[in-house]
Amino acid sequence: SQQGEEDPQALSIQEGENATMNCSYKTSINNLQWYRQNSGRGLVHLILIRSNEREKHSGRLRVTLDTSKKSSSLLITASRAADTASYFCATDRVSNNNDMRFGAGTRLTVKP
Amino acid sequence: NAGVTQTPKFQVLKTGQSMTLQCAQDMNHNSMYWYRQDPGMGLRLIYYSASEGTTDKGEVPDGYNVSRLKKQNFLLGLESAAPSQTSVYFCASSFRGTNEQFFGPGTRLTVL
């Protein structure tokens, strides 16, 4: 079964606006990762946040993690048309850090 | 560096045929993974290998087999293809579990 679930399934915004995507998961984790997938391509790693971290930044990306709620959010600030892609969260399991489970993703469209 | 490469890029099989998908990485990573991605869904782990010579089942291993005879190669076999195995298959590698994964471009497989 899918471990992570992203919300919303689809998001459409104007260039320059911020985009927020959420992820919920079910079991205890070592870390949570966010990936990006352009149409027809492989996934590209964006950011990793460990279970003992609450917030992490990378360029225009900000990720938060709330282990008590088993949820994470990805914020993309000042979005660009090139940010149009699907975004997935992925979690491992405390019992097996090789067993990665991906959510179904959020499809982000940034209109120029 | 080529990163993670997959062959073939496209494949059409008839029900009952067998084939092997090939994956290679040149980053000296210890862990390798095979995923499938169905329309509108996230990735699901088929098998993984934490080190050369070892393999373990993931979430959806039925109908597949794998081999990791060399550190840089991870092969995924379909024993007797079924239409339900129509999907896009992604190979990935990481230095070890809990680290970011690097993905190949995918193999689009259709089983008629």
Interface residues (C-beta under 8 A of the other chain):
Chain A: S1 Q2 G4 N30 N31 Q33 G40 R41 G42 L43 V44 H45 L48 F88 A90 D92 N96 N97 N98 D99 M100 R101 F102 G103 A104 G105
Chain B: V4 S31 Y33 Y35 G40 M41 G42 L43 R44 L45 Y48 A50 D56 G58 E59 F90 A92 R96 G97 T98 N99 E100 Q101 F102 F103 G104 P105 G106
